[in-house]
Amino acid sequence: MLRNLYIENIAVIEKTSIDFTKGLNVLTGETGAGKSIVIDSINAVLGNRTSRNLIRGGCENAFVSAEFSDLSQSALSVLENYGFTPEEDGTVMIQREITVSGKGKCRINGRPTTVSVLKDIGVFLINIHGQHESYELMSPEHHITYIDKLGNLEQELIEYQAAYKEYKKLAAELNKAALDDAERIRKIDLLKYQVEELENADFHTGEYEELTEQKNIIENKERILNALNIAKEYLNGSEDSDGALQSLEMACDSLSDITDCMPDAETIAQRLQNAIYDIEDCCNEVSSLSDSSDCEIGNIDEIEDRLNLIYTLGRKYGNTIDEMLDFLEKAKSELDYLEQYEENRDILAENCEKAHKNALELAEKLSAKRKKTSEQFSRAVRDEMTFLDMPNVQLVVSQKKCELNNYGCDNIEILISTNPGEEPKPVSKIASGGELSRMMLAIKNVLADKDDIDTLIFDEVDTGISGRAAQKVGLKLKEVSDSRQILCVTHLAQIAALADTHFKIQKNVSDGKTFTNVTLLDYEGRKNELARIIGGVEITKATLDYAEEMLKQK
């Protein structure tokens, strides 16, 4: 669960630390006080997309940290996969810094990590349900995921998707092979020409570099030979003067003559002797270079013709010789395939048919399980919505066959009727904001046991409801909080009164700057905050008495 959230320089929050507890944690406050900033901060530390606009005005960076304890096995496993382990007390600290420059930093237990890692781990720590998630219900493509999750069908879906992917690959190959005879013959003729042209060229790896070097030597032959001859003269000497080698030998002999009376001279003589060996090697190598340069290493016209051929074919088959050789191998392979077209097509068609049959069988098995699960889903969500003050609701999961796709052979859509006598219709056609919120809460509760995420956040799940319905939503949140930590942002006293822990978010202005504070409320503070929510600007004794009655009823 989330034990502590520390926020610094996020929007109007300068600094605040919030200690959450087990059970139902409620956050209340005036509209615009900063409740959404708390949710934005949690989203940031979970690796979700953020904006530099979140950084408090006048600041260079913002910082959020979240401390978690009692992690689920799934969360521990994904942490371990990334090389992280909890501290000795079982806690995990996730930190994220956002900077104006865009070069933020992320850490887990003090060790650097990336935003993508935070995102991968975050989905196993907290599930956030905001108003935008209710709109999932208005998008039928999401409905199938509810059924698969309730029926524990994720593994079957993975197996089907692997089979479907194989079928699509083979179908694409078969479609590619289904050329008419004239097109196939034209393709064979073209490939034969390309293969023949490249094979006749007989290129080899590194040839361009070799030819370029030879051309360079030929074009600079006179300058090369002149430089080599001068080097030989300085090394070996001439009729008129000694070279470096003779001078070193004479110096070495002179020092050797005095080693009997000056032992230190022997060390120097030995070093000179070693230098003589190196100079002799250099002399030999320079002579070798001179001899090779003096010979004809190739005809310049032939070399340029070869380079022109490389350039000409390179424009058609690749920028480098290696790319042209790779093109040649692929062309030969495709030519072989087309020349054996009939045999290959029959084999490919047979394999494609087998793959389609396998994918279809898996899709139909998945469809049958979905049908059974859909009935269970309808009953369970309908019961939850009845409790949430929607007693006349009818819920039907429409399941229609369709062509194979990445999710099987089903089009699944949730249909709902909220009034007696009306036929169930798509959610997007009839559901109000309040009905969407309650329906999403009902679905969350039905699916709650299908994952082991310990913390659920409901951001203004009370949208569009009041009175009895609000009371029922609060009771349902309270029920869910018996086995999960719940964080709920609300504007309704009926929900806030049921909290185990109640935080007030308040905006103040000081010295021309806006500050948001998060305060843990005691009993009196809760009573006053409930009275504010109920009564508005003026809080009367009657309002306070009613607020106290709500707290006592809890």
Disulfide bonds with the S-S distance in Angstrom:
none
